Amino acid sequence: MAMIDCPVCRRPSAPDPDGFCLVCGRELAPSGAPLGPALGSPAAAPPPAAVPTSTLVLAGKHRGRLTGTRFLVRHDSQIGRGDPTLGPVDLDLGALPDGDSVSRRHARLLPREGGWLVEDVGSHHGTYLDGRRLERGAPERLRAGDTLAFGRLLFLIQFDTEDSCSNSS
């Protein structure tokens, strides 16, 4: 199989059978889509997508594959780990494997301007959007297909208009 430049880690990677980068786990092509030219080339750059105005879905990923863990987010949500002193958070990731890498107050997800923003609120291990660490207090827009990491927990950004997920925040 041909090597493809990953748009996130920028390293050449032979995609795994499901089309994910073997280095960072980013999806290199939608499932079943032909991989075509290297994604880093101008011919392969997708046009900017319109930002959906629907429920945000955080789909858990591990080693390039979806894990089945999904969270619906419908309103401003504090992401972190519950703490007896600081109190609960809207989306408590502490019980997930590697949940100890999530700060008690890690990030916020905000529905704004017809789409969704993510903002790091001073986390210790960082909030990463497509492999790039976010600056504290500087919200960034989310798009379908982005990867979002809270510490060592990795999620694929999706938008759902049917609310077909079981977990919600």
C-alpha angles and dihedrals in degrees: 000000000000122000115248128198106240112231091218109041094022091221124130109254136177100224118240116245090275093053100256128136109257091213104052105004097243115150108253096192134003113269110283094008118125112254094224119170123000110290092230092063120097091239091061099045108118119227115258109276124230111251111248120231097215142095114313114233122202106201113193118235133192125180092348097309132102110250100203092249107127132171127192115216116194104162143020103313135190111218121206144079124308114250129190091223100042095032132226128328127216093245112028110197095171096103095055121095106275088016088133087074090065116091120233087248104024113150145335130234112210130189103218140152095003094310144048132283130195122209128187110223098199102296120180098224096034141239114259128198112196090340096310119114113237121229116242112266095008108114118211129199119251123220131189109273095027117132116229123192128193103192104309095340112104126200135182114225114234134162122223126195095177099054091227095158126100103215119065142177 
